[in-house]
Amino acid sequence: MTLSHSSAPFLIVSLLLISVTLTSVKADLINDICSKTQENDVCLSVLREDPRSKDSNLKDLMTIAIDLSQNNTQYVRNLVAMLFNKETNSTLKTRYSLCWENYNDAIANLGYLPDLLKSKDYEGLNMHASAALSEPSKCDDNFSELPVEPAQLKVANENLRELIDIILVINKLLKG
């Protein structure tokens, strides 16, 4: 097949339009996901900042959200351990110990997600992600009385809830 000189510009323009369309589809996918989350700006930031999201489909974005949530959960559990070790107040030590258990449960529940995603068990994925989502709130609830929860821990709990919310939104989209 030979191209005439007059059809070459048409082919180049067509390829450019396809390229632009594919790029905007990826951006639209992230926008679509994030518009359904509690914290749209946080979602947009974390998904766009991850270099793996550049050419990702819905399943790839789920993997990214799971990874980010697992890493964040480990970070918060380490924060709780540090707060526990520095604390001398027995009441606060007890509360940090309870938060430690909450984060162990969150880590366990998030640990199931990669295999559930792989097997397309979206109901199981929803169940374990929802269970993990409840753990930062349980940690917060440990501080319902004085002394108050440290701001650093409160912010970390909120950040994790926002990440797990992304998982739940993507899961709904995957279920169709």
Salt bridges, closest charged atoms under 4 A:
ASP32 OD1 - LYS36 NZ 2.49
ASP50 OD2 - ARG52 NH2 2.90
ASP67 OD2 - ARG52 NH1 2.47
GLU123 OE2 - LYS175 NZ 3.25
GLU135 OE2 - LYS138 NZ 3.28
ASP140 OD2 - ARG161 NH1 2.89
GLU149 OE1 - LYS154 NZ 3.92
GLU158 OE1 - ARG161 NH2 2.89
